[in-house]
Amino acid sequence: METTKTTDTLTDLTRKGTCIEFFSAYQELDTERMINLATPDATVWFQPLGEDGKGLFQEFGKTVWSLLIDCFPDLDNTVDSMYSEDDSVICKVAIFGTQEKEFLGLPSKGFKFNSDHIFVFRFDENDKIIDLKISWNHESFVAQLTGY
């Protein structure tokens, strides 16, 4: 058996643990727990939405996540991988669910989506989230929900 050595520092491991806590709270549809992992002035950017997708983590982020949870009540995620780079942790995550209500102008047809996302969390010196960038293939997401 080969022993694998890790080069992660305690800070890297702590920050990765915060990311796992974020996705665990997301699975449990607990937006309060999600936003409490960030500083009060932390920012979020849902990149495929352009400039309209930017805002404060604890306000705009909470609003978007609450809307997702309301429209996709079985919303779930699977963390496929994560790695540390400088003050960031990059996570590759599959997010999936079934649409039950209109979402951002897309009427519900009861379709499921399964979408690979990249979450880039940046942290401060106290290991709190200060910035989160989220990217996904928005065209594929829309196509899965519309059937086109």
N, C-alpha and C positions, 0 to 999 in steps of 0.2 A: 504494500500500500504506500502510495506517495503522499507525503505531507505537503499541503499547500500553505505557503506563507502569505500573509496579508501585509500590504503596505499601508493600510488605512490607519490613520492616527485616531486617538480617542475623540478628537473633534469631528473627524469624518464619520465615525461610527455614531456619535451623538446626533449629528445632522441627518444621517440616513434613518436613524430611529424616529426623528421628527417627521420625515417624509412618510414612513410606514404608518405613523400615528395619523397623519393627514388622510392617507388613503383608507385606513381603518374607519375613521370618522365618516369619510365619504360613503363607505359601504353601509354604515349604520345610519346614513342620511342625517347626520348630526352636524349642521352647519356651524353651530356655536363652537363646538370642539375644533372644527376646521379653522375658523378664523382666530381662535384664541392662541394658535400656534405662531401667529405673526405679530409684529410690532404694530402699534396703533396707526402708524403712517406708512405701512407696507403697501406696495402697489401690485397690481395684477394686470396682465395683458393677455387676452384671448386673441392671439395673433391673426388668425384667419379673418377676424372681424375688423381688421384695420384699426384706425384711430378710435372708432366707436367701441372697440373692445378693451380700452384702457380705463383703469380707475383704481380707487382705493380697495385693497384686499378686503377690509372689514365692512365696506359698504357695497361697492359694485360687485365684488367677488361673491359676497353673501347673497346678493340679489340674483345673480346668474345661477349660482348653485341651487338656491331655493326654487327657482323657476324650473331648472332641470329636474329636480326631485319631484316637483309637483306634476310635471308633464310626463315623466318617466318614473313611476313609483317603484319599479323593480330595478332601478339604476344600480349598476354594480361595476366593479373594476378588478383587474388583475395586474399586479406589478410584475412585468416581465424581466426588467433589469434596472439597475441603478449604479452610478459611479460618481465619485467625487472629482471635482476639478476646481482648484483654487477655493473660492468661498462659496461654491455652488455644488448642488447635487442634481444630476440629470437622471430622470426616471423615464423609462419607456413603459407605458401603461396601456392596456386594452380597456376601453370603457364600453359598456353595452347596456341595453335596456329596451323596453317596449313602450312606444309612444301611446299615451292615453288621452292627451289633451293637445290643443294647438300649441305649437312652439315656434316663436319668432316668425309668425306668418305661415308656418307649415301646418295645415290642418291634419289632424290625426286620422290615419288610416289603419291604426293598430299594428303598424309594421315595427319590426325590431331593427336595431342598429348595433353594429360592432365596429368600433373605430379605434385604431392605434393612435395614441397621443404621446407627445413628448412634453414633460413638465421639467422646467429648469427653475429650481429653487435657489435663491441667493440668501445668505445668512449674515447676520451681524456677529460681532465678537462674543455675544451672549447666546449664540446658536438659535436666535429667533429668526423667523422668515422676514426678510425685508423686501423681497421682490419675487414674483412668480410669473414666468412666461409659459403659456400653454399653446401648443401647436397641434394641428390635426389636418387631415384632408377633408376640407369642408364640402367640396363637391361630392365626394363619396358619401359623406354623412347625409347630405340632402337627398342624393339618389336612393339611398337605402330607405329613407322615410317616405319618399314620394313614389317609389317604384319605377322611376325613369332612369 
